[in-house]
Structure formats: structure tokens, C-alpha cells
Amino acid sequence: MSTPEIVWLNTDTAAKRLGITTRTLYRFINECGLPAYRMGRVIRVKQADVDSFIEASRIEPGTLSHLYPDPVPARDAEPADDNSVIAPDS
């Protein structure tokens, strides 16, 4: 049984595959656990690791509700009848 061939990406190619800058790629390697390998003076990333990182970053539906502010009632709407609205003096 043969082992699958490893496809190595340089940092520019890996960053383009992720749609980010090279600087952000280095941050992902340093802080977010994206595996990378130093080979002499260069850094290489496995294409399979980049693809796994992409899949692990998938956002599940319904998990972004914290990004939306609470709905604000329209100005033309009738005020609620809870006596919280003070009538102007005549």
C-alpha cells in the first residue's frame, strides 16, 4: 500500500488558496494551529492541511446571531400601550 503524495505549498500559494495575505497566513500558523514546516530557510504548508483548515473554519447556520443588533422599531410604528410614553404638555 503506497502512501499518498504530499503536495507542498509555499506561503504565497497557501495564502492565495485561503484568500488571505501572507502576513495573516503567518498569524494563522502562529496562533490558530495551521500546521507548517520549516525546511531550511523556507516555510511550507501541506495542501491537505490547508484544505482541512478551510473545512474546520466552516460556519454553521444560526451561529452569527451575535453580529446582528436587536431590531429597532420603525419610527412610524404606533407606540406600545404600556404607559411608558409620556404625552407632551398642551
DAZIJO-V788640 format. One record per helix or strand. SS is the DSSP state (alpha for helix, beta for strand). FROM is the first residue (numbers start at 1). TO is the last residue. Records with the same first field share a line. If there is no record, write none. Layout:
SS = FROM-TO ; FROM-TO
//
This chain:
beta = 8-10 ; 37-39 ; 42-46
alpha = 11-18 ; 22-31 ; 47-56 ; 65-67
//
